[in-house]
Amino acid sequence: MILGTPSAESSKLYAVTVSEGDPAWAGALAGVPLNIPAFHVLEPDVKDAADEAVYDTEIGISAMALEPETEEIIESLTEVRNGVTA
């Protein structure tokens, strides 16, 4: 799953939900692990896989706005993919 979420917290919440199930046990995915890995559109591997012109047009401004949070977002998703969700 490719996320475009604006913060590390929201990114982690969505990543945990699609990988392990709804952590709040309130939604349709409560206790339903889908095991879908989540990546953020700002991660270097995602950016490198996209056409540069399209990426710059569609993501460029958002990437600049999210620059202060980028490392935290990537770190939170890496932790979820590695099974560290506490």
A tleap script that builds the chain and sets N, CA, C and O, in Angstrom:
source leaprc.protein.ff14SB
mol = sequence {
  NMET ILE LEU GLY THR PRO SER ALA GLU SER
  SER LYS LEU TYR ALA VAL THR VAL SER GLU
  GLY ASP PRO ALA TRP ALA GLY ALA LEU ALA
  GLY VAL PRO LEU ASN ILE PRO ALA PHE HIE
  VAL LEU GLU PRO ASP VAL LYS ASP ALA ALA
  ASP GLU ALA VAL TYR ASP THR GLU ILE GLY
  ILE SER ALA MET ALA LEU GLU PRO GLU THR
  GLU GLU ILE ILE GLU SER LEU THR GLU VAL
  ARG ASN GLY VAL THR CALA
}
set mol.1.N position { 0.847 -1.142 0.000 }
set mol.1.CA position { 0.000 0.000 0.000 }
set mol.1.C position { 0.909 1.226 0.000 }
set mol.1.O position { 1.902 1.277 0.725 }
set mol.2.N position { 0.559 2.195 -0.811 }
set mol.2.CA position { 1.307 3.447 -0.858 }
set mol.2.C position { 0.470 4.516 -0.149 }
set mol.2.O position { -0.663 4.799 -0.539 }
set mol.3.N position { 1.047 5.093 0.884 }
set mol.3.CA position { 0.376 6.127 1.666 }
set mol.3.C position { 0.877 7.513 1.276 }
set mol.3.O position { 1.990 7.674 0.775 }
set mol.4.N position { 0.034 8.499 1.516 }
set mol.4.CA position { 0.409 9.889 1.335 }
set mol.4.C position { 0.050 10.684 2.574 }
set mol.4.O position { -0.192 11.890 2.507 }
set mol.5.N position { 0.018 10.008 3.688 }
set mol.5.CA position { -0.408 10.606 4.956 }
set mol.5.C position { 0.548 11.705 5.410 }
set mol.5.O position { 1.734 11.671 5.083 }
set mol.6.N position { 0.030 12.693 6.173 }
set mol.6.CA position { 0.819 13.878 6.486 }
set mol.6.C position { 1.660 13.826 7.754 }
set mol.6.O position { 2.371 14.785 8.053 }
set mol.7.N position { 1.596 12.719 8.513 }
set mol.7.CA position { 2.376 12.672 9.754 }
set mol.7.C position { 2.827 11.243 10.043 }
set mol.7.O position { 2.298 10.281 9.486 }
set mol.8.N position { 3.806 11.132 10.916 }
set mol.8.CA position { 4.296 9.813 11.315 }
set mol.8.C position { 3.210 9.030 12.043 }
set mol.8.O position { 3.082 7.820 11.856 }
set mol.9.N position { 2.433 9.715 12.867 }
set mol.9.CA position { 1.381 9.048 13.637 }
set mol.9.C position { 0.302 8.477 12.735 }
set mol.9.O position { -0.087 7.318 12.885 }
set mol.10.N position { -0.185 9.280 11.799 }
set mol.10.CA position { -1.238 8.789 10.904 }
set mol.10.C position { -0.699 7.698 9.979 }
set mol.10.O position { -1.408 6.743 9.664 }
set mol.11.N position { 0.538 7.837 9.551 }
set mol.11.CA position { 1.151 6.814 8.701 }
set mol.11.C position { 1.236 5.489 9.434 }
set mol.11.O position { 0.920 4.436 8.880 }
set mol.12.N position { 1.669 5.552 10.694 }
set mol.12.CA position { 1.793 4.324 11.485 }
set mol.12.C position { 0.427 3.685 11.710 }
set mol.12.O position { 0.301 2.463 11.628 }
set mol.13.N position { -0.590 4.483 11.991 }
set mol.13.CA position { -1.929 3.965 12.227 }
set mol.13.C position { -2.444 3.211 11.004 }
set mol.13.O position { -2.945 2.095 11.136 }
set mol.14.N position { -2.331 3.799 9.829 }
set mol.14.CA position { -2.783 3.138 8.607 }
set mol.14.C position { -1.944 1.892 8.317 }
set mol.14.O position { -2.485 0.860 7.920 }
set mol.15.N position { -0.639 1.984 8.512 }
set mol.15.CA position { 0.228 0.838 8.247 }
set mol.15.C position { -0.091 -0.340 9.166 }
set mol.15.O position { -0.153 -1.486 8.719 }
set mol.16.N position { -0.291 -0.054 10.435 }
set mol.16.CA position { -0.651 -1.114 11.380 }
set mol.16.C position { -2.002 -1.709 11.012 }
set mol.16.O position { -2.180 -2.926 11.075 }
set mol.17.N position { -2.943 -0.875 10.633 }
set mol.17.CA position { -4.281 -1.345 10.279 }
set mol.17.C position { -4.249 -2.325 9.114 }
set mol.17.O position { -4.898 -3.369 9.173 }
set mol.18.N position { -3.504 -2.008 8.056 }
set mol.18.CA position { -3.488 -2.907 6.892 }
set mol.18.C position { -2.558 -4.098 7.073 }
set mol.18.O position { -2.672 -5.089 6.351 }
set mol.19.N position { -1.649 -4.012 8.022 }
set mol.19.CA position { -0.756 -5.154 8.231 }
set mol.19.C position { -1.239 -6.068 9.350 }
set mol.19.O position { -1.235 -7.289 9.192 }
set mol.20.N position { -1.655 -5.496 10.476 }
set mol.20.CA position { -2.005 -6.293 11.656 }
set mol.20.C position { -3.485 -6.283 11.992 }
set mol.20.O position { -3.942 -7.113 12.779 }
set mol.21.N position { -4.239 -5.368 11.418 }
set mol.21.CA position { -5.654 -5.204 11.761 }
set mol.21.C position { -5.844 -3.914 12.542 }
set mol.21.O position { -4.875 -3.313 13.007 }
set mol.22.N position { -7.076 -3.497 12.682 }
set mol.22.CA position { -7.404 -2.243 13.348 }
set mol.22.C position { -6.937 -2.256 14.807 }
set mol.22.O position { -7.453 -3.036 15.608 }
set mol.23.N position { -5.964 -1.400 15.165 }
set mol.23.CA position { -5.447 -1.408 16.533 }
set mol.23.C position { -6.447 -0.908 17.572 }
set mol.23.O position { -6.270 -1.153 18.766 }
set mol.24.N position { -7.492 -0.213 17.137 }
set mol.24.CA position { -8.506 0.282 18.070 }
set mol.24.C position { -9.619 -0.739 18.288 }
set mol.24.O position { -10.486 -0.548 19.142 }
set mol.25.N position { -9.594 -1.802 17.529 }
set mol.25.CA position { -10.618 -2.845 17.596 }
set mol.25.C position { -12.012 -2.252 17.402 }
set mol.25.O position { -12.979 -2.733 17.993 }
set mol.26.N position { -12.116 -1.214 16.578 }
set mol.26.CA position { -13.395 -0.554 16.392 }
set mol.26.C position { -13.935 -0.684 14.970 }
set mol.26.O position { -15.134 -0.524 14.743 }
set mol.27.N position { -13.075 -0.967 14.036 }
set mol.27.CA position { -13.491 -0.983 12.640 }
set mol.27.C position { -13.650 -2.381 12.069 }
set mol.27.O position { -13.528 -3.387 12.769 }
set mol.28.N position { -13.923 -2.406 10.793 }
set mol.28.CA position { -14.137 -3.677 10.094 }
set mol.28.C position { -12.899 -4.567 10.091 }
set mol.28.O position { -13.012 -5.780 9.915 }
set mol.29.N position { -11.726 -3.982 10.283 }
set mol.29.CA position { -10.490 -4.769 10.279 }
set mol.29.C position { -10.006 -5.128 11.683 }
set mol.29.O position { -8.850 -5.514 11.860 }
set mol.30.N position { -10.864 -5.007 12.662 }
set mol.30.CA position { -10.500 -5.373 14.038 }
set mol.30.C position { -10.121 -6.848 14.084 }
set mol.30.O position { -10.939 -7.722 13.799 }
set mol.31.N position { -8.871 -7.110 14.446 }
set mol.31.CA position { -8.402 -8.487 14.546 }
set mol.31.C position { -8.221 -9.186 13.217 }
set mol.31.O position { -8.107 -10.411 13.176 }
set mol.32.N position { -8.190 -8.430 12.121 }
set mol.32.CA position { -8.053 -9.014 10.787 }
set mol.32.C position { -6.734 -8.559 10.167 }
set mol.32.O position { -6.695 -7.528 9.495 }
set mol.33.N position { -5.655 -9.309 10.380 }
set mol.33.CA position { -4.378 -8.930 9.776 }
set mol.33.C position { -4.376 -9.222 8.275 }
set mol.33.O position { -4.567 -10.365 7.860 }
set mol.34.N position { -4.162 -8.203 7.479 }
set mol.34.CA position { -4.106 -8.371 6.028 }
set mol.34.C position { -2.676 -8.606 5.540 }
set mol.34.O position { -2.466 -9.042 4.408 }
set mol.35.N position { -1.702 -8.317 6.392 }
set mol.35.CA position { -0.288 -8.494 6.057 }
set mol.35.C position { 0.126 -7.744 4.792 }
set mol.35.O position { 0.937 -8.230 4.004 }
set mol.36.N position { -0.441 -6.557 4.612 }
set mol.36.CA position { -0.097 -5.710 3.468 }
set mol.36.C position { 0.977 -4.729 3.921 }
set mol.36.O position { 0.734 -3.936 4.831 }
set mol.37.N position { 2.157 -4.763 3.311 }
set mol.37.CA position { 3.182 -3.791 3.699 }
set mol.37.C position { 2.811 -2.393 3.203 }
set mol.37.O position { 2.295 -2.231 2.097 }
set mol.38.N position { 3.080 -1.401 4.028 }
set mol.38.CA position { 2.759 -0.021 3.680 }
set mol.38.C position { 4.045 0.774 3.465 }
set mol.38.O position { 5.011 0.647 4.217 }
set mol.39.N position { 4.027 1.577 2.438 }
set mol.39.CA position { 5.137 2.465 2.100 }
set mol.39.C position { 4.561 3.862 1.932 }
set mol.39.O position { 3.371 4.026 1.662 }
set mol.40.N position { 5.403 4.857 2.093 }
set mol.40.CA position { 4.960 6.237 1.899 }
set mol.40.C position { 5.475 6.735 0.563 }
set mol.40.O position { 6.560 6.358 0.121 }
set mol.41.N position { 4.696 7.574 -0.066 }
set mol.41.CA position { 5.055 8.109 -1.374 }
set mol.41.C position { 6.369 8.891 -1.319 }
set mol.41.O position { 6.996 9.118 -2.354 }
set mol.42.N position { 6.787 9.302 -0.126 }
set mol.42.CA position { 8.042 10.043 0.013 }
set mol.42.C position { 9.264 9.154 0.197 }
set mol.42.O position { 10.390 9.651 0.207 }
set mol.43.N position { 9.063 7.849 0.342 }
set mol.43.CA position { 10.214 6.956 0.522 }
set mol.43.C position { 11.031 6.901 -0.767 }
set mol.43.O position { 10.467 6.868 -1.860 }
set mol.44.N position { 12.352 6.890 -0.639 }
set mol.44.CA position { 13.209 6.904 -1.828 }
set mol.44.C position { 12.902 5.799 -2.832 }
set mol.44.O position { 12.928 6.054 -4.036 }
set mol.45.N position { 12.613 4.586 -2.381 }
set mol.45.CA position { 12.325 3.492 -3.317 }
set mol.45.C position { 11.055 3.754 -4.117 }
set mol.45.O position { 10.985 3.417 -5.300 }
set mol.46.N position { 10.058 4.348 -3.482 }
set mol.46.CA position { 8.814 4.682 -4.181 }
set mol.46.C position { 9.081 5.795 -5.179 }
set mol.46.O position { 8.656 5.719 -6.332 }
set mol.47.N position { 9.781 6.821 -4.737 }
set mol.47.CA position { 10.095 7.946 -5.625 }
set mol.47.C position { 10.907 7.481 -6.824 }
set mol.47.O position { 10.643 7.893 -7.953 }
set mol.48.N position { 11.897 6.622 -6.582 }
set mol.48.CA position { 12.750 6.138 -7.669 }
set mol.48.C position { 11.992 5.279 -8.681 }
set mol.48.O position { 12.370 5.214 -9.851 }
set mol.49.N position { 10.921 4.620 -8.230 }
set mol.49.CA position { 10.132 3.763 -9.121 }
set mol.49.C position { 9.172 4.562 -9.998 }
set mol.49.O position { 8.654 4.040 -10.985 }
set mol.50.N position { 8.938 5.807 -9.648 }
set mol.50.CA position { 7.988 6.639 -10.393 }
set mol.50.C position { 8.691 7.426 -11.491 }
set mol.50.O position { 9.889 7.701 -11.413 }
set mol.51.N position { 7.931 7.778 -12.501 }
set mol.51.CA position { 8.427 8.674 -13.534 }
set mol.51.C position { 8.722 10.020 -12.871 }
set mol.51.O position { 7.868 10.570 -12.176 }
set mol.52.N position { 9.921 10.546 -13.083 }
set mol.52.CA position { 10.358 11.762 -12.391 }
set mol.52.C position { 9.448 12.959 -12.656 }
set mol.52.O position { 9.103 13.696 -11.732 }
set mol.53.N position { 9.065 13.151 -13.899 }
set mol.53.CA position { 8.213 14.302 -14.238 }
set mol.53.C position { 6.837 14.175 -13.592 }
set mol.53.O position { 6.298 15.153 -13.073 }
set mol.54.N position { 6.276 12.977 -13.625 }
set mol.54.CA position { 4.964 12.760 -13.022 }
set mol.54.C position { 5.055 12.935 -11.511 }
set mol.54.O position { 4.195 13.574 -10.905 }
set mol.55.N position { 6.084 12.375 -10.908 }
set mol.55.CA position { 6.265 12.498 -9.459 }
set mol.55.C position { 6.368 13.966 -9.067 }
set mol.55.O position { 5.699 14.413 -8.135 }
set mol.56.N position { 7.203 14.710 -9.776 }
set mol.56.CA position { 7.372 16.131 -9.458 }
set mol.56.C position { 6.068 16.896 -9.609 }
set mol.56.O position { 5.764 17.765 -8.792 }
set mol.57.N position { 5.294 16.588 -10.642 }
set mol.57.CA position { 4.023 17.272 -10.869 }
set mol.57.C position { 2.989 16.921 -9.807 }
set mol.57.O position { 2.299 17.800 -9.288 }
set mol.58.N position { 2.885 15.643 -9.488 }
set mol.58.CA position { 1.823 15.176 -8.596 }
set mol.58.C position { 2.184 15.232 -7.109 }
set mol.58.O position { 1.308 15.431 -6.267 }
set mol.59.N position { 3.458 15.060 -6.785 }
set mol.59.CA position { 3.881 14.930 -5.386 }
set mol.59.C position { 4.794 16.062 -4.937 }
set mol.59.O position { 4.911 16.318 -3.739 }
set mol.60.N position { 5.429 16.728 -5.855 }
set mol.60.CA position { 6.466 17.706 -5.544 }
set mol.60.C position { 6.133 18.717 -4.465 }
set mol.60.O position { 6.901 18.882 -3.517 }
set mol.61.N position { 5.010 19.394 -4.590 }
set mol.61.CA position { 4.644 20.424 -3.613 }
set mol.61.C position { 4.368 19.795 -2.247 }
set mol.61.O position { 4.777 20.328 -1.216 }
set mol.62.N position { 3.673 18.662 -2.250 }
set mol.62.CA position { 3.404 17.975 -0.984 }
set mol.62.C position { 4.699 17.515 -0.333 }
set mol.62.O position { 4.847 17.596 0.887 }
set mol.63.N position { 5.627 17.037 -1.132 }
set mol.63.CA position { 6.916 16.590 -0.599 }
set mol.63.C position { 7.638 17.739 0.095 }
set mol.63.O position { 8.238 17.551 1.154 }
set mol.64.N position { 7.581 18.916 -0.495 }
set mol.64.CA position { 8.215 20.078 0.139 }
set mol.64.C position { 7.513 20.431 1.449 }
set mol.64.O position { 8.167 20.755 2.440 }
set mol.65.N position { 6.197 20.369 1.452 }
set mol.65.CA position { 5.440 20.714 2.657 }
set mol.65.C position { 5.678 19.703 3.780 }
set mol.65.O position { 5.690 20.069 4.955 }
set mol.66.N position { 5.866 18.442 3.419 }
set mol.66.CA position { 6.060 17.381 4.418 }
set mol.66.C position { 7.525 17.150 4.776 }
set mol.66.O position { 7.831 16.289 5.601 }
set mol.67.N position { 8.423 17.904 4.168 }
set mol.67.CA position { 9.854 17.699 4.386 }
set mol.67.C position { 10.245 17.631 5.863 }
set mol.67.O position { 11.068 16.788 6.219 }
set mol.68.N position { 9.700 18.468 6.730 }
set mol.68.CA position { 10.096 18.362 8.145 }
set mol.68.C position { 9.712 17.023 8.789 }
set mol.68.O position { 10.364 16.589 9.738 }
set mol.69.N position { 8.676 16.375 8.291 }
set mol.69.CA position { 8.192 15.109 8.861 }
set mol.69.C position { 8.696 13.881 8.111 }
set mol.69.O position { 8.503 12.761 8.582 }
set mol.70.N position { 9.328 14.057 6.973 }
set mol.70.CA position { 9.644 12.934 6.096 }
set mol.70.C position { 10.401 11.811 6.799 }
set mol.70.O position { 10.006 10.651 6.691 }
set mol.71.N position { 11.461 12.121 7.503 }
set mol.71.CA position { 12.251 11.076 8.160 }
set mol.71.C position { 11.438 10.330 9.211 }
set mol.71.O position { 11.543 9.109 9.328 }
set mol.72.N position { 10.628 11.060 9.975 }
set mol.72.CA position { 9.787 10.423 10.993 }
set mol.72.C position { 8.736 9.516 10.341 }
set mol.72.O position { 8.463 8.427 10.845 }
set mol.73.N position { 8.158 9.952 9.244 }
set mol.73.CA position { 7.170 9.145 8.531 }
set mol.73.C position { 7.809 7.855 8.038 }
set mol.73.O position { 7.270 6.769 8.252 }
set mol.74.N position { 8.945 7.971 7.386 }
set mol.74.CA position { 9.634 6.801 6.850 }
set mol.74.C position { 10.038 5.856 7.976 }
set mol.74.O position { 9.892 4.640 7.851 }
set mol.75.N position { 10.537 6.402 9.060 }
set mol.75.CA position { 10.940 5.578 10.205 }
set mol.75.C position { 9.750 4.817 10.785 }
set mol.75.O position { 9.872 3.639 11.119 }
set mol.76.N position { 8.605 5.480 10.905 }
set mol.76.CA position { 7.433 4.810 11.476 }
set mol.76.C position { 6.963 3.663 10.594 }
set mol.76.O position { 6.568 2.615 11.104 }
set mol.77.N position { 6.999 3.843 9.289 }
set mol.77.CA position { 6.576 2.768 8.387 }
set mol.77.C position { 7.596 1.639 8.343 }
set mol.77.O position { 7.224 0.471 8.235 }
set mol.78.N position { 8.859 1.975 8.423 }
set mol.78.CA position { 9.903 0.942 8.469 }
set mol.78.C position { 9.730 0.082 9.705 }
set mol.78.O position { 9.878 -1.139 9.640 }
set mol.79.N position { 9.417 0.709 10.835 }
set mol.79.CA position { 9.197 -0.041 12.072 }
set mol.79.C position { 8.021 -1.008 11.924 }
set mol.79.O position { 8.110 -2.164 12.338 }
set mol.80.N position { 6.935 -0.540 11.341 }
set mol.80.CA position { 5.765 -1.410 11.157 }
set mol.80.C position { 6.118 -2.581 10.241 }
set mol.80.O position { 5.773 -3.728 10.527 }
set mol.81.N position { 6.806 -2.284 9.139 }
set mol.81.CA position { 7.189 -3.368 8.220 }
set mol.81.C position { 8.118 -4.376 8.869 }
set mol.81.O position { 8.135 -5.551 8.502 }
set mol.82.N position { 8.899 -3.899 9.850 }
set mol.82.CA position { 9.820 -4.792 10.572 }
set mol.82.C position { 9.182 -5.423 11.813 }
set mol.82.O position { 9.853 -6.123 12.570 }
set mol.83.N position { 7.886 -5.174 12.019 }
set mol.83.CA position { 7.172 -5.794 13.128 }
set mol.83.C position { 7.306 -5.089 14.445 }
set mol.83.O position { 6.970 -5.654 15.486 }
set mol.84.N position { 7.795 -3.849 14.429 }
set mol.84.CA position { 7.939 -3.071 15.675 }
set mol.84.C position { 6.813 -2.062 15.713 }
set mol.84.O position { 6.905 -1.007 15.084 }
set mol.85.N position { 5.735 -2.371 16.452 }
set mol.85.CA position { 4.578 -1.472 16.441 }
set mol.85.C position { 4.267 -0.891 17.804 }
set mol.85.O position { 3.304 -0.135 17.931 }
set mol.86.N position { 5.025 -1.204 18.806 }
set mol.86.CA position { 4.749 -0.688 20.156 }
set mol.86.C position { 5.191 0.746 20.300 }
set mol.86.O position { 5.034 1.336 21.369 }
savepdb mol mol.pdb
quit
